[in-house]
Structures are given as C-alpha cells and as structure tokens.
Amino acid sequence: MKQIVIIGAGGFGREVAWLIERINQVKEEWNLIGFVDDDKEIQGKEVNGYKVIGNIEWLKEKEVYVVNAIGDPIVKKKVISRLEGSKNIYPVLIDPNVIYSNSVSFGEGSIICAANILTTDIQVGSHVIINLDCTIGHDATLGDYTTVLPSVNVSGFVETAECVSIGTGSAVIQGVKIGANTVVGAGSVVVKELPANCVAVGAPAKPIKFN
C-alpha cells in the first residue's frame, strides 16, 4: 500500500482520515502514516487513532503521498508553497460513492468527499476541496485551492478563480464568475459576478468587505 500523510489534524483532517478509510474498504490502497500539524500541543499525540508525527517541515525531506486538509484556501496555498521542491506526491482522493463522469478532470491534491455529484466537462483545479453533499454542474471550473463547503450547488459554466471559498448551503447560478481570494458566506445565493478579494453574503450575494 502507498504511504500517505495528512496535513492538518483538525476537524477536516479527521474527516479526510475517514475518507481514506472508506477508500480502503473498497480497495486497500493507502497506509495512513498519520498527520503533520504546526500545533505543538498535539505533536506526538494521537488523533482518531493516528499519530501527529511532526510539523509541516517534517515533510520537506520525505518522499510520500501528501494530502492537504486545511480548509482555508489562502492558508492551504501557503502551506503547499512551503513544500515547493520536495519529492512529495499529491494524490486525488475521491470518496467511493461520488458520482462523476469521465469528462471531469481533477488537479493534483484535490479532495472530493462523500455524496457529491459532478456532471460533465468540469475542471477541478489543484488542491481543491469539495466537501460533503455538493453538486457541480456542467462546464464548471473550480480554480486551484478553491474550497466548496457542504451542501453547495454550483451551476453550469460557473468559474471560480484560485483561493475561493464557497460557504455551506450556498448556491451559484449558471455562468457566474467569482474572483480570486473571495469568500462567499454560508447560505448565500450568487446571481452575478463577484470581484476578487471580497467577502460576499446574502441572497443575492453582495460584497460587504474587501481584503
């Protein structure tokens, strides 16, 4: 089996450990070595039966499969940048019950959780997280490091730039573009283009703050 390490031992990191266990129930593919986390309080301890084996720097001299379970897109990107030049490999993890067509492409390091449906001609960038129970419509493009939180509906031809976060229970109507580093608040309905570097909330979603 292939050796794999999870970056981040928080809530989503524990969910990714469970995702790996679910994959192994169908086909024994992964040996989860444990977590790496910069929180000194948990280093050396066990989280859900797996050891926190060190901080993120531990990975620099290794050659293992690595999955980044940090939900915040900007932090996620910074962590991957810290590991630039390492020999680590970033696999795509897809829960066994995800429904998707052969015309969906997945970038390295992406995590697709249970109960998701991705239809046709979709491009999922690198290190994208699609959390539980989402739908991604035809011809959508999710930029690198995008995080889609649970129960989000993304319609056809939607485009997100890199480092976008779409909050729980949100909907994005067909053809809308969302700019880089933008956060869509939980329960929002995005009906028109959102600029980069903002926080947008409401139905319809409107920017309330710029970074």
C-alpha atoms as an extended CHARMM CRD file, in Angstrom:
* protein
*
       211  EXT
         1         1  MET       CA              0.0000000000        0.0000000000        0.0000000000  PROA      1               0.0000000000
         2         2  LYS       CA              1.0640000000        3.5880000000       -0.6000000000  PROA      2               0.0000000000
         3         3  GLN       CA              2.2180000000        5.6930000000        2.3570000000  PROA      3               0.0000000000
         4         4  ILE       CA              0.1570000000        8.8430000000        2.8920000000  PROA      4               0.0000000000
         5         5  VAL       CA              0.2780000000       11.7550000000        5.3470000000  PROA      5               0.0000000000
         6         6  ILE       CA             -2.4640000000       14.3060000000        6.0680000000  PROA      6               0.0000000000
         7         7  ILE       CA             -1.5610000000       17.9750000000        6.5830000000  PROA      7               0.0000000000
         8         8  GLY       CA             -3.7430000000       19.3070000000        9.3890000000  PROA      8               0.0000000000
         9         9  ALA       CA             -5.1420000000       17.3070000000       12.3070000000  PROA      9               0.0000000000
        10        10  GLY       CA             -8.2280000000       19.4520000000       12.8340000000  PROA      10              0.0000000000
        11        11  GLY       CA            -11.8370000000       18.6270000000       12.0650000000  PROA      11              0.0000000000
        12        12  PHE       CA            -11.4810000000       18.3020000000        8.3130000000  PROA      12              0.0000000000
        13        13  GLY       CA             -8.2120000000       16.4060000000        8.7130000000  PROA      13              0.0000000000
        14        14  ARG       CA            -10.0950000000       13.8130000000       10.7450000000  PROA      14              0.0000000000
        15        15  GLU       CA            -12.7490000000       13.6540000000        8.0390000000  PROA      15              0.0000000000
        16        16  VAL       CA            -10.0450000000       13.0510000000        5.4260000000  PROA      16              0.0000000000
        17        17  ALA       CA             -8.6900000000       10.1950000000        7.5600000000  PROA      17              0.0000000000
        18        18  TRP       CA            -12.1810000000        8.7060000000        7.4650000000  PROA      18              0.0000000000
        19        19  LEU       CA            -12.3080000000        9.2600000000        3.6950000000  PROA      19              0.0000000000
        20        20  ILE       CA             -9.0690000000        7.2940000000        3.3270000000  PROA      20              0.0000000000
        21        21  GLU       CA            -10.5450000000        4.5100000000        5.4590000000  PROA      21              0.0000000000
        22        22  ARG       CA            -13.6110000000        4.4410000000        3.1890000000  PROA      22              0.0000000000
        23        23  ILE       CA            -11.4120000000        4.1570000000        0.0950000000  PROA      23              0.0000000000
        24        24  ASN       CA             -9.5290000000        1.2760000000        1.7130000000  PROA      24              0.0000000000
        25        25  GLN       CA            -12.8070000000       -0.5550000000        2.3900000000  PROA      25              0.0000000000
        26        26  VAL       CA            -13.3130000000       -0.7830000000       -1.3760000000  PROA      26              0.0000000000
        27        27  LYS       CA             -9.6620000000       -1.3070000000       -2.3150000000  PROA      27              0.0000000000
        28        28  GLU       CA             -6.7170000000       -1.4110000000        0.0620000000  PROA      28              0.0000000000
        29        29  GLU       CA             -4.7020000000        1.4250000000       -1.3900000000  PROA      29              0.0000000000
        30        30  TRP       CA             -3.4150000000        3.6540000000        1.4250000000  PROA      30              0.0000000000
        31        31  ASN       CA             -1.3740000000        3.2250000000        4.5870000000  PROA      31              0.0000000000
        32        32  LEU       CA             -2.1120000000        6.3550000000        6.5940000000  PROA      32              0.0000000000
        33        33  ILE       CA              1.1020000000        7.1120000000        8.4810000000  PROA      33              0.0000000000
        34        34  GLY       CA             -0.5010000000        9.9650000000       10.4060000000  PROA      34              0.0000000000
        35        35  PHE       CA             -0.8670000000       13.7330000000       10.4910000000  PROA      35              0.0000000000
        36        36  VAL       CA              1.5190000000       16.6680000000       10.3870000000  PROA      36              0.0000000000
        37        37  ASP       CA              0.4550000000       19.8510000000       12.1430000000  PROA      37              0.0000000000
        38        38  ASP       CA              2.2530000000       23.0040000000       13.2960000000  PROA      38              0.0000000000
        39        39  ASP       CA              0.3340000000       22.9630000000       16.6060000000  PROA      39              0.0000000000
        40        40  LYS       CA              2.9990000000       21.9210000000       19.1320000000  PROA      40              0.0000000000
        41        41  GLU       CA              0.3150000000       20.9580000000       21.6570000000  PROA      41              0.0000000000
        42        42  ILE       CA             -0.7540000000       17.9390000000       19.6230000000  PROA      42              0.0000000000
        43        43  GLN       CA              2.5560000000       16.8360000000       18.1100000000  PROA      43              0.0000000000
        44        44  GLY       CA              3.4060000000       13.3280000000       19.2750000000  PROA      44              0.0000000000
        45        45  LYS       CA             -0.1810000000       12.6430000000       20.3190000000  PROA      45              0.0000000000
        46        46  GLU       CA             -2.8250000000       10.5080000000       18.6110000000  PROA      46              0.0000000000
        47        47  VAL       CA             -5.8360000000       11.9330000000       16.8060000000  PROA      47              0.0000000000
        48        48  ASN       CA             -8.5610000000        9.4210000000       15.9590000000  PROA      48              0.0000000000
        49        49  GLY       CA             -6.0440000000        6.6100000000       16.2210000000  PROA      49              0.0000000000
        50        50  TYR       CA             -3.3440000000        8.2210000000       14.0540000000  PROA      50              0.0000000000
        51        51  LYS       CA             -0.1920000000        9.8900000000       15.3730000000  PROA      51              0.0000000000
        52        52  VAL       CA              0.6710000000       13.5350000000       14.7910000000  PROA      52              0.0000000000
        53        53  ILE       CA              4.1950000000       12.7730000000       13.6280000000  PROA      53              0.0000000000
        54        54  GLY       CA              5.5910000000       16.2980000000       13.4300000000  PROA      54              0.0000000000
        55        55  ASN       CA              5.1530000000       19.7200000000       11.9330000000  PROA      55              0.0000000000
        56        56  ILE       CA              4.7640000000       20.5570000000        8.2620000000  PROA      56              0.0000000000
        57        57  GLU       CA              8.5320000000       20.9680000000        7.8540000000  PROA      57              0.0000000000
        58        58  TRP       CA              8.8040000000       17.2100000000        8.5560000000  PROA      58              0.0000000000
        59        59  LEU       CA              7.5890000000       16.6130000000        5.0020000000  PROA      59              0.0000000000
        60        60  LYS       CA             10.3770000000       18.5550000000        3.3030000000  PROA      60              0.0000000000
        61        61  GLU       CA             12.8750000000       15.6960000000        3.4220000000  PROA      61              0.0000000000
        62        62  LYS       CA             10.3610000000       12.9150000000        2.7880000000  PROA      62              0.0000000000
        63        63  GLU       CA              9.0330000000       11.2160000000       -0.3150000000  PROA      63              0.0000000000
        64        64  VAL       CA              5.4570000000       10.2460000000        0.4960000000  PROA      64              0.0000000000
        65        65  TYR       CA              1.9280000000       10.8990000000       -0.6930000000  PROA      65              0.0000000000
        66        66  VAL       CA              0.5200000000       14.0180000000        0.9640000000  PROA      66              0.0000000000
        67        67  VAL       CA             -2.9910000000       15.4390000000        1.1550000000  PROA      67              0.0000000000
        68        68  ASN       CA             -3.6500000000       18.9620000000        2.4360000000  PROA      68              0.0000000000
        69        69  ALA       CA             -6.6910000000       19.0350000000        4.7350000000  PROA      69              0.0000000000
        70        70  ILE       CA             -6.5540000000       22.7480000000        5.5500000000  PROA      70              0.0000000000
        71        71  GLY       CA             -9.8590000000       24.3050000000        4.5600000000  PROA      71              0.0000000000
        72        72  ASP       CA             -8.8400000000       27.9600000000        4.3160000000  PROA      72              0.0000000000
        73        73  PRO       CA             -7.7650000000       28.3810000000        0.6690000000  PROA      73              0.0000000000
        74        74  ILE       CA             -5.1150000000       31.0420000000        1.2490000000  PROA      74              0.0000000000
        75        75  VAL       CA             -3.5090000000       29.1430000000        4.1390000000  PROA      75              0.0000000000
        76        76  LYS       CA             -3.7000000000       25.9540000000        2.0810000000  PROA      76              0.0000000000
        77        77  LYS       CA             -1.7960000000       27.6170000000       -0.7620000000  PROA      77              0.0000000000
        78        78  LYS       CA              0.8650000000       28.9830000000        1.6060000000  PROA      78              0.0000000000
        79        79  VAL       CA              1.4390000000       25.5170000000        3.0620000000  PROA      79              0.0000000000
        80        80  ILE       CA              1.9240000000       23.9700000000       -0.3730000000  PROA      80              0.0000000000
        81        81  SER       CA              4.3320000000       26.7850000000       -1.2350000000  PROA      81              0.0000000000
        82        82  ARG       CA              6.3850000000       25.8910000000        1.8470000000  PROA      82              0.0000000000
        83        83  LEU       CA              6.8310000000       22.3870000000        0.4400000000  PROA      83              0.0000000000
        84        84  GLU       CA              7.9050000000       23.5260000000       -3.0170000000  PROA      84              0.0000000000
        85        85  GLY       CA             10.8630000000       21.4680000000       -4.2190000000  PROA      85              0.0000000000
        86        86  SER       CA             10.0440000000       18.4600000000       -2.0390000000  PROA      86              0.0000000000
        87        87  LYS       CA              9.5950000000       14.9940000000       -3.5140000000  PROA      87              0.0000000000
        88        88  ASN       CA              6.1000000000       14.5730000000       -2.1430000000  PROA      88              0.0000000000
        89        89  ILE       CA              3.2330000000       13.4660000000       -4.3770000000  PROA      89              0.0000000000
        90        90  TYR       CA             -0.2510000000       14.9630000000       -4.0610000000  PROA      90              0.0000000000
        91        91  PRO       CA             -2.8790000000       12.3530000000       -4.9990000000  PROA      91              0.0000000000
        92        92  VAL       CA             -6.5300000000       12.9760000000       -5.7650000000  PROA      92              0.0000000000
        93        93  LEU       CA             -8.8090000000       11.4470000000       -3.1090000000  PROA      93              0.0000000000
        94        94  ILE       CA            -12.3820000000       10.6940000000       -4.1810000000  PROA      94              0.0000000000
        95        95  ASP       CA            -14.9280000000        9.0430000000       -1.9000000000  PROA      95              0.0000000000
        96        96  PRO       CA            -16.2230000000        5.7620000000       -3.3660000000  PROA      96              0.0000000000
        97        97  ASN       CA            -19.8160000000        6.9950000000       -3.5790000000  PROA      97              0.0000000000
        98        98  VAL       CA            -19.0850000000       10.1900000000       -5.5320000000  PROA      98              0.0000000000
        99        99  ILE       CA            -20.8560000000       10.3040000000       -8.9090000000  PROA      99              0.0000000000
       100       100  TYR       CA            -18.8780000000       11.9000000000      -11.7400000000  PROA      100             0.0000000000
       101       101  SER       CA            -18.4190000000       11.4790000000      -15.4740000000  PROA      101             0.0000000000
       102       102  ASN       CA            -15.2790000000       10.5810000000      -17.3900000000  PROA      102             0.0000000000
       103       103  SER       CA            -15.1310000000       14.1560000000      -18.6950000000  PROA      103             0.0000000000
       104       104  VAL       CA            -14.3610000000       15.5970000000      -15.2550000000  PROA      104             0.0000000000
       105       105  SER       CA            -10.6810000000       16.4430000000      -14.7070000000  PROA      105             0.0000000000
       106       106  PHE       CA             -9.1220000000       16.6700000000      -11.2600000000  PROA      106             0.0000000000
       107       107  GLY       CA             -5.9320000000       18.5660000000      -10.4120000000  PROA      107             0.0000000000
       108       108  GLU       CA             -3.3670000000       17.1290000000       -8.0210000000  PROA      108             0.0000000000
       109       109  GLY       CA             -4.1500000000       17.0910000000       -4.3270000000  PROA      109             0.0000000000
       110       110  SER       CA             -7.8960000000       17.5610000000       -4.6730000000  PROA      110             0.0000000000
       111       111  ILE       CA            -10.2740000000       16.0340000000       -2.1240000000  PROA      111             0.0000000000
       112       112  ILE       CA            -13.8000000000       15.0430000000       -3.1580000000  PROA      112             0.0000000000
       113       113  CYS       CA            -15.9000000000       13.9770000000       -0.1780000000  PROA      113             0.0000000000
       114       114  ALA       CA            -18.9490000000       11.7090000000        0.0400000000  PROA      114             0.0000000000
       115       115  ALA       CA            -22.3310000000       12.3660000000       -1.5950000000  PROA      115             0.0000000000
       116       116  ASN       CA            -21.0830000000       14.7290000000       -4.2920000000  PROA      116             0.0000000000
       117       117  ILE       CA            -22.2700000000       14.7620000000       -7.9010000000  PROA      117             0.0000000000
       118       118  LEU       CA            -20.1300000000       16.2650000000      -10.6780000000  PROA      118             0.0000000000
       119       119  THR       CA            -21.7210000000       16.0460000000      -14.1180000000  PROA      119             0.0000000000
       120       120  THR       CA            -19.8840000000       16.6680000000      -17.3980000000  PROA      120             0.0000000000
       121       121  ASP       CA            -16.9360000000       18.6650000000      -18.7520000000  PROA      121             0.0000000000
       122       122  ILE       CA            -15.9020000000       20.0340000000      -15.3650000000  PROA      122             0.0000000000
       123       123  GLN       CA            -12.3990000000       21.1980000000      -14.4860000000  PROA      123             0.0000000000
       124       124  VAL       CA            -11.3800000000       20.8530000000      -10.8560000000  PROA      124             0.0000000000
       125       125  GLY       CA             -8.0870000000       22.5900000000      -10.1310000000  PROA      125             0.0000000000
       126       126  SER       CA             -5.2350000000       21.5260000000       -7.8650000000  PROA      126             0.0000000000
       127       127  HSD       CA             -5.7390000000       21.2320000000       -4.0960000000  PROA      127             0.0000000000
       128       128  VAL       CA             -9.4750000000       21.8420000000       -4.3810000000  PROA      128             0.0000000000
       129       129  ILE       CA            -11.7550000000       20.6270000000       -1.5870000000  PROA      129             0.0000000000
       130       130  ILE       CA            -15.3520000000       19.6990000000       -2.3690000000  PROA      130             0.0000000000
       131       131  ASN       CA            -16.9090000000       18.8790000000        0.9730000000  PROA      131             0.0000000000
       132       132  LEU       CA            -19.9760000000       16.7200000000        1.6160000000  PROA      132             0.0000000000
       133       133  ASP       CA            -23.2000000000       16.7060000000       -0.4220000000  PROA      133             0.0000000000
       134       134  CYS       CA            -22.4750000000       19.2200000000       -3.2010000000  PROA      134             0.0000000000
       135       135  THR       CA            -23.4850000000       19.3540000000       -6.8530000000  PROA      135             0.0000000000
       136       136  ILE       CA            -21.1820000000       20.7600000000       -9.5390000000  PROA      136             0.0000000000
       137       137  GLY       CA            -22.8450000000       21.4630000000      -12.8880000000  PROA      137             0.0000000000
       138       138  HSD       CA            -21.6630000000       21.0160000000      -16.4630000000  PROA      138             0.0000000000
       139       139  ASP       CA            -18.7230000000       23.0460000000      -17.7730000000  PROA      139             0.0000000000
       140       140  ALA       CA            -17.8950000000       24.4980000000      -14.3580000000  PROA      140             0.0000000000
       141       141  THR       CA            -14.3050000000       25.4110000000      -13.4990000000  PROA      141             0.0000000000
       142       142  LEU       CA            -13.0610000000       25.4320000000       -9.9180000000  PROA      142             0.0000000000
       143       143  GLY       CA             -9.7440000000       27.2490000000       -9.6370000000  PROA      143             0.0000000000
       144       144  ASP       CA             -6.7470000000       25.9760000000       -7.6930000000  PROA      144             0.0000000000
       145       145  TYR       CA             -7.1300000000       25.9050000000       -3.8850000000  PROA      145             0.0000000000
       146       146  THR       CA            -10.8780000000       26.5240000000       -4.0310000000  PROA      146             0.0000000000
       147       147  THR       CA            -12.8550000000       25.1680000000       -1.0710000000  PROA      147             0.0000000000
       148       148  VAL       CA            -16.5130000000       24.2420000000       -1.5400000000  PROA      148             0.0000000000
       149       149  LEU       CA            -18.1570000000       23.6380000000        1.8320000000  PROA      149             0.0000000000
       150       150  PRO       CA            -21.0450000000       21.1890000000        2.4590000000  PROA      150             0.0000000000
       151       151  SER       CA            -24.3420000000       21.2870000000        0.5610000000  PROA      151             0.0000000000
       152       152  VAL       CA            -23.3070000000       23.8320000000       -2.0610000000  PROA      152             0.0000000000
       153       153  ASN       CA            -24.9020000000       23.8780000000       -5.5160000000  PROA      153             0.0000000000
       154       154  VAL       CA            -22.6750000000       25.1630000000       -8.3200000000  PROA      154             0.0000000000
       155       155  SER       CA            -24.4860000000       25.5520000000      -11.6490000000  PROA      155             0.0000000000
       156       156  GLY       CA            -23.1850000000       25.0900000000      -15.1760000000  PROA      156             0.0000000000
       157       157  PHE       CA            -20.4540000000       27.3210000000      -16.6500000000  PROA      157             0.0000000000
       158       158  VAL       CA            -19.5680000000       28.7720000000      -13.2390000000  PROA      158             0.0000000000
       159       159  GLU       CA            -15.9220000000       29.8050000000      -12.8880000000  PROA      159             0.0000000000
       160       160  THR       CA            -14.0440000000       30.3800000000       -9.6650000000  PROA      160             0.0000000000
       161       161  ALA       CA            -10.5590000000       31.8480000000       -9.6760000000  PROA      161             0.0000000000
       162       162  GLU       CA             -7.9770000000       30.4700000000       -7.2520000000  PROA      162             0.0000000000
       163       163  CYS       CA             -8.4220000000       30.5090000000       -3.4690000000  PROA      163             0.0000000000
       164       164  VAL       CA            -12.2060000000       30.9720000000       -3.4790000000  PROA      164             0.0000000000
       165       165  SER       CA            -14.2420000000       29.6990000000       -0.5150000000  PROA      165             0.0000000000
       166       166  ILE       CA            -17.9530000000       28.9620000000       -1.0000000000  PROA      166             0.0000000000
       167       167  GLY       CA            -19.8130000000       28.6680000000        2.3000000000  PROA      167             0.0000000000
       168       168  THR       CA            -22.1380000000       25.9190000000        3.4720000000  PROA      168             0.0000000000
       169       169  GLY       CA            -25.5430000000       25.7850000000        1.8140000000  PROA      169             0.0000000000
       170       170  SER       CA            -24.7810000000       28.3730000000       -0.8570000000  PROA      170             0.0000000000
       171       171  ALA       CA            -25.9360000000       28.3470000000       -4.4700000000  PROA      171             0.0000000000
       172       172  VAL       CA            -24.1880000000       29.8190000000       -7.5070000000  PROA      172             0.0000000000
       173       173  ILE       CA            -26.3600000000       30.3280000000      -10.5900000000  PROA      173             0.0000000000
       174       174  GLN       CA            -25.3140000000       29.4660000000      -14.1170000000  PROA      174             0.0000000000
       175       175  GLY       CA            -22.4250000000       31.2840000000      -15.7450000000  PROA      175             0.0000000000
       176       176  VAL       CA            -21.3260000000       33.3570000000      -12.7580000000  PROA      176             0.0000000000
       177       177  LYS       CA            -17.6340000000       34.1350000000      -12.1760000000  PROA      177             0.0000000000
       178       178  ILE       CA            -16.1040000000       34.5520000000       -8.7190000000  PROA      178             0.0000000000
       179       179  GLY       CA            -12.8010000000       36.4070000000       -8.3420000000  PROA      179             0.0000000000
       180       180  ALA       CA             -9.6570000000       35.1850000000       -6.6050000000  PROA      180             0.0000000000
       181       181  ASN       CA             -9.4790000000       35.0660000000       -2.7910000000  PROA      181             0.0000000000
       182       182  THR       CA            -13.1920000000       35.7820000000       -2.4310000000  PROA      182             0.0000000000
       183       183  VAL       CA            -15.2670000000       34.2650000000        0.3700000000  PROA      183             0.0000000000
       184       184  VAL       CA            -18.9540000000       33.5190000000       -0.1930000000  PROA      184             0.0000000000
       185       185  GLY       CA            -20.7690000000       33.3840000000        3.1440000000  PROA      185             0.0000000000
       186       186  ALA       CA            -22.9160000000       30.4510000000        4.2260000000  PROA      186             0.0000000000
       187       187  GLY       CA            -26.3880000000       30.3120000000        2.7230000000  PROA      187             0.0000000000
       188       188  SER       CA            -25.6840000000       32.9010000000        0.0450000000  PROA      188             0.0000000000
       189       189  VAL       CA            -27.1360000000       32.9360000000       -3.4610000000  PROA      189             0.0000000000
       190       190  VAL       CA            -24.6450000000       34.1960000000       -6.0360000000  PROA      190             0.0000000000
       191       191  VAL       CA            -26.5370000000       35.6040000000       -9.0250000000  PROA      191             0.0000000000
       192       192  LYS       CA            -23.9100000000       37.8740000000      -10.5850000000  PROA      192             0.0000000000
       193       193  GLU       CA            -20.1470000000       38.1400000000      -10.8610000000  PROA      193             0.0000000000
       194       194  LEU       CA            -18.2190000000       38.7490000000       -7.6410000000  PROA      194             0.0000000000
       195       195  PRO       CA            -14.9110000000       40.6470000000       -7.6680000000  PROA      195             0.0000000000
       196       196  ALA       CA            -11.6490000000       39.3710000000       -6.2460000000  PROA      196             0.0000000000
       197       197  ASN       CA            -10.6070000000       39.7940000000       -2.6150000000  PROA      197             0.0000000000
       198       198  CYS       CA            -14.0110000000       40.3100000000       -1.0540000000  PROA      198             0.0000000000
       199       199  VAL       CA            -16.4230000000       38.7180000000        1.3900000000  PROA      199             0.0000000000
       200       200  ALA       CA            -19.9210000000       38.4210000000       -0.0890000000  PROA      200             0.0000000000
       201       201  VAL       CA            -23.0790000000       37.3610000000        1.7330000000  PROA      201             0.0000000000
       202       202  GLY       CA            -26.8280000000       37.2800000000        1.2720000000  PROA      202             0.0000000000
       203       203  ALA       CA            -29.4450000000       36.4370000000       -1.3190000000  PROA      203             0.0000000000
       204       204  PRO       CA            -28.4760000000       37.8730000000       -3.6880000000  PROA      204             0.0000000000
       205       205  ALA       CA            -24.8540000000       37.8160000000       -2.5380000000  PROA      205             0.0000000000
       206       206  LYS       CA            -23.2240000000       41.2390000000       -2.2960000000  PROA      206             0.0000000000
       207       207  PRO       CA            -19.7200000000       42.2210000000       -1.1790000000  PROA      207             0.0000000000
       208       208  ILE       CA            -19.6640000000       43.5320000000        2.3940000000  PROA      208             0.0000000000
       209       209  LYS       CA            -15.9000000000       43.7190000000        2.8650000000  PROA      209             0.0000000000
       210       210  PHE       CA            -12.7630000000       43.8720000000        0.7420000000  PROA      210             0.0000000000
       211       211  ASN       CA             -9.4380000000       42.3830000000        1.7890000000  PROA      211             0.0000000000
